């Protein structure tokens, strides 16, 4: 077997291992939170027998994840109020696939990325006031805007759910500029918030996994509407960006992290 085939097989095995880990974590958490599982079942996002699945004996983890992701994405696309009814945050759901970094990852499945999360502040209230039809129309336009600015900066739309996006860039400067452009183009009367972190990720089946994803989602979750926050890993590489100002903020205690993290707020420099 050649070296390339060996790397490919190693990458496939790692992807399967990661998927099994995520699926097991999902099953284990929902088993201990029957009220959440019931909401997902009632919304048609999970089979009625999901709670009986043994978290350590899932036969088809990739299939489980794919069916869950497809079902919830399609339901929320047409009925944006579904997220609110399930008491779920788009950013939390999009970032749920993160796993801790592992030293066993093959070179072909790892890479350096800037992960940027965004969502719309006030979207739940907008949906309640205006209804699912108006909210779905707003999202359709918003998806196009996010796609355009992301692609123009050389980035990729990894996932989207309701009003939330998970984006990936190879250059910190590109991520910062795209984030600001998307914030500036947020659909009135809503405001968009964004958060980014950079570092090594595991690339698997078009998805990004790892602690960098987890941290980026937490950074975005701590931002306010109209605000872009980045970690030191992004700031250090993009600090000299022309036309942009980075302002240090007091360290924040992000959910799920042991120690407070220093973050920088990003502004356009007034002309």
C-alpha positions as CSV (number, residue, x, y, z in Angstrom):
1,X,0.0,0.0,0.0
2,X,1.4,3.4,-1.0
3,X,1.9,6.3,1.4
4,X,-1.0,8.2,0.0
5,X,-3.4,5.3,0.4
6,X,-2.2,4.8,3.9
7,X,-2.9,8.5,4.8
8,X,-6.3,8.3,3.2
9,X,-7.2,5.2,5.2
10,X,-5.9,6.8,8.3
11,X,-8.0,9.9,7.6
12,X,-11.2,7.8,7.1
13,X,-10.6,5.9,10.3
14,X,-10.1,9.2,12.2
15,X,-13.3,10.6,10.7
16,X,-15.2,7.5,11.8
17,X,-13.8,7.7,15.3
18,X,-14.7,11.4,15.6
19,X,-18.2,10.8,14.3
20,X,-18.7,7.9,16.7
21,X,-17.5,10.1,19.6
22,X,-19.9,12.9,18.7
23,X,-22.9,10.6,18.2
24,X,-22.2,8.9,21.5
25,X,-21.9,12.2,23.4
26,X,-25.2,13.3,21.8
27,X,-27.0,10.1,22.8
28,X,-25.6,10.2,26.3
29,X,-26.6,13.8,26.9
30,X,-30.1,13.4,25.6
31,X,-30.6,10.2,27.7
32,X,-30.0,12.3,30.8
33,X,-32.1,15.2,29.6
34,X,-35.4,13.6,28.6
35,X,-37.2,16.9,28.4
36,X,-34.9,18.0,25.6
37,X,-35.1,14.6,23.8
38,X,-38.9,14.9,24.0
39,X,-38.9,18.3,22.4
40,X,-36.7,17.0,19.5
41,X,-39.0,13.9,19.1
42,X,-42.1,16.1,19.1
43,X,-40.6,18.3,16.5
44,X,-39.9,15.4,14.3
45,X,-36.1,15.7,14.6
46,X,-35.4,12.4,16.4
47,X,-37.0,9.0,16.2
48,X,-39.2,8.1,19.2
49,X,-36.8,5.3,20.2
50,X,-33.7,7.5,20.2
51,X,-33.6,7.5,24.0
52,X,-33.1,3.7,24.0
53,X,-29.9,3.9,22.0
54,X,-26.8,2.6,23.8
55,X,-24.4,5.5,23.6
56,X,-21.5,3.1,23.5
57,X,-22.9,0.8,20.8
58,X,-24.0,3.1,17.9
59,X,-23.8,1.0,14.7
60,X,-24.0,3.9,12.2
61,X,-22.7,7.1,13.8
62,X,-22.2,8.9,10.5
63,X,-25.8,8.1,9.5
64,X,-27.1,9.2,12.8
65,X,-25.4,12.6,12.6
66,X,-26.3,13.1,9.0
67,X,-30.0,12.4,9.6
68,X,-30.1,14.6,12.6
69,X,-28.3,17.5,10.9
70,X,-30.5,17.2,7.8
71,X,-33.8,17.0,9.7
72,X,-33.1,20.0,11.9
73,X,-31.6,22.1,9.2
74,X,-34.6,21.5,6.8
75,X,-37.2,22.1,9.6
76,X,-35.6,25.3,10.8
77,X,-35.1,26.6,7.2
78,X,-38.8,26.5,6.7
79,X,-39.9,27.2,10.3
80,X,-37.3,29.4,12.0
81,X,-39.3,29.4,15.2
82,X,-38.4,25.8,15.8
83,X,-35.1,26.8,17.4
84,X,-36.8,29.0,19.9
85,X,-39.4,26.4,20.8
86,X,-36.6,23.9,21.5
87,X,-34.7,26.4,23.6
88,X,-31.6,26.0,21.3
89,X,-29.1,28.5,20.2
90,X,-28.0,28.3,16.5
91,X,-24.3,28.8,17.6
92,X,-24.5,26.1,20.2
93,X,-26.0,23.6,17.8
94,X,-23.5,24.5,15.0
95,X,-20.6,24.1,17.4
96,X,-21.8,20.9,18.9
97,X,-19.6,18.7,16.7
98,X,-16.3,20.0,18.3
99,X,-14.1,17.5,20.0
100,X,-10.8,17.8,21.9
101,X,-7.7,17.8,19.9
102,X,-6.0,14.4,19.6
103,X,-2.4,13.6,18.9
104,X,-3.4,10.7,16.8
105,X,-4.8,12.8,13.9
106,X,-3.1,12.1,10.6
107,X,-1.5,15.0,8.8
108,X,-3.9,14.8,5.9
109,X,-6.9,15.5,8.1
110,X,-5.5,18.4,10.0
111,X,-5.0,22.0,9.1
112,X,-4.8,25.6,10.3
113,X,-8.1,27.5,10.0
114,X,-9.8,30.6,11.3
115,X,-13.3,29.6,12.4
116,X,-15.9,32.4,12.5
117,X,-19.4,32.0,14.0
118,X,-22.2,34.5,13.4
119,X,-25.8,34.9,14.3
120,X,-28.5,37.5,14.4
121,X,-29.4,39.2,17.7
122,X,-33.2,39.7,18.0
123,X,-34.1,37.0,15.5
124,X,-36.3,35.0,17.9
125,X,-38.3,38.1,18.7
126,X,-38.5,39.0,15.1
127,X,-39.9,35.5,14.3
128,X,-42.4,35.8,17.1
129,X,-43.6,39.2,15.9
130,X,-43.6,38.7,12.2
131,X,-44.1,34.9,11.8
132,X,-42.2,32.1,10.2
133,X,-42.9,33.2,6.6
134,X,-41.3,36.6,7.0
135,X,-38.5,35.1,9.0
136,X,-37.8,32.5,6.4
137,X,-37.7,35.2,3.7
138,X,-35.3,37.3,5.8
139,X,-33.0,34.2,6.2
140,X,-33.0,33.5,2.5
141,X,-31.7,37.0,1.8
142,X,-29.3,36.8,4.7
143,X,-27.8,33.4,3.5
144,X,-27.1,35.0,0.1
145,X,-25.3,37.9,1.7
146,X,-23.2,35.7,4.0
147,X,-22.3,33.4,1.1
148,X,-21.2,36.3,-1.1
149,X,-18.9,38.0,1.5
150,X,-17.5,34.7,2.7
151,X,-16.6,33.6,-0.8
152,X,-15.2,37.0,-1.8
153,X,-12.7,36.7,1.0
154,X,-11.7,33.1,0.1
155,X,-13.7,31.5,2.9
156,X,-16.1,28.6,3.1
157,X,-19.6,28.3,4.5
158,X,-19.1,25.1,6.6
159,X,-22.6,25.0,8.1
160,X,-25.7,27.1,8.7
161,X,-28.7,26.7,10.8
162,X,-31.5,29.2,11.3
163,X,-29.8,32.6,11.8
164,X,-26.4,31.1,12.6
165,X,-23.4,30.4,10.4
166,X,-20.1,28.6,10.9
167,X,-17.5,29.9,8.4
168,X,-13.9,29.0,7.7
169,X,-11.0,31.0,6.4
170,X,-7.3,30.3,5.9
171,X,-6.2,33.9,6.5
172,X,-7.1,35.8,9.7
173,X,-7.2,39.1,7.8
174,X,-9.9,37.6,5.5
175,X,-11.9,36.4,8.4
176,X,-11.8,39.8,10.1
177,X,-12.9,41.7,7.0
178,X,-15.6,39.2,6.1
179,X,-17.0,39.4,9.6
180,X,-17.1,43.2,9.5
181,X,-18.8,43.2,6.1
182,X,-21.4,40.7,7.2
183,X,-22.1,42.7,10.4
184,X,-22.5,45.9,8.3
185,X,-25.0,44.1,5.9
186,X,-27.2,42.6,8.7
187,X,-30.9,42.8,7.8
188,X,-32.7,45.6,9.6
189,X,-33.9,45.8,12.3
190,X,-31.7,43.0,13.4
191,X,-28.0,43.2,14.3
192,X,-25.4,40.5,13.8
193,X,-22.7,39.3,16.2
194,X,-19.5,37.5,15.3
195,X,-16.7,35.7,17.0
196,X,-13.5,34.1,15.7
197,X,-10.6,31.9,16.8
198,X,-7.7,30.4,14.9
199,X,-5.6,27.3,15.2
200,X,-5.4,23.6,14.3
201,X,-8.6,21.8,13.4
202,X,-9.5,18.3,12.2
203,X,-11.0,18.4,8.7
204,X,-13.6,15.6,8.2
205,X,-16.2,15.2,5.5
206,X,-16.4,18.9,4.8
207,X,-16.7,19.7,8.6
208,X,-14.3,21.2,11.0
209,X,-13.8,19.6,14.4
210,X,-11.7,20.4,17.4
211,X,-11.2,22.7,20.3
212,X,-10.8,25.7,18.0
213,X,-14.4,25.3,16.9
214,X,-15.6,25.1,20.5
215,X,-13.7,28.3,21.5
216,X,-14.9,30.2,18.4
217,X,-18.5,29.4,19.1
218,X,-18.1,30.5,22.8
219,X,-16.5,33.8,21.6
220,X,-19.4,34.5,19.3
221,X,-21.9,33.6,22.0
222,X,-20.3,36.2,24.3
223,X,-20.6,39.0,21.7
224,X,-23.4,41.5,21.5
225,X,-25.4,42.5,18.4
226,X,-23.2,44.6,16.0
227,X,-20.1,43.4,17.8
228,X,-17.2,41.3,16.4
229,X,-14.8,39.6,18.9
230,X,-11.6,37.7,18.2
231,X,-9.1,35.8,20.3
232,X,-5.4,36.6,20.6
233,X,-4.7,33.9,17.9
234,X,-6.6,36.1,15.4
235,X,-5.4,39.4,16.7
236,X,-1.7,38.6,16.5
237,X,-2.0,37.7,12.8
238,X,-4.4,40.5,11.8
239,X,-3.4,43.4,14.0
240,X,-1.7,45.3,11.2
241,X,-4.7,45.2,9.0
242,X,-5.3,48.5,7.3
243,X,-8.5,50.3,8.1
244,X,-9.3,48.1,11.1
245,X,-8.9,48.8,14.9
246,X,-8.6,46.1,17.6
247,X,-9.5,47.1,21.1
248,X,-8.5,44.9,24.0
249,X,-11.4,43.9,26.4
250,X,-11.2,42.6,29.9
251,X,-10.7,38.8,30.0
252,X,-14.0,36.9,29.8
253,X,-15.1,33.7,31.4
254,X,-16.4,31.7,28.4
255,X,-18.8,28.9,29.0
256,X,-17.1,25.5,29.1
257,X,-13.6,27.0,29.6
258,X,-11.6,26.8,32.8
259,X,-9.8,30.2,32.6
260,X,-10.9,33.6,31.5
261,X,-9.9,34.5,27.9
262,X,-8.6,37.8,26.6
263,X,-10.6,39.0,23.6
264,X,-10.3,41.9,21.2
265,X,-13.2,43.9,19.7
266,X,-12.9,44.7,16.1
267,X,-13.9,48.1,14.6
268,X,-13.7,49.8,11.2
269,X,-11.4,52.9,11.4
270,X,-13.6,56.0,10.6
271,X,-12.6,57.6,7.4
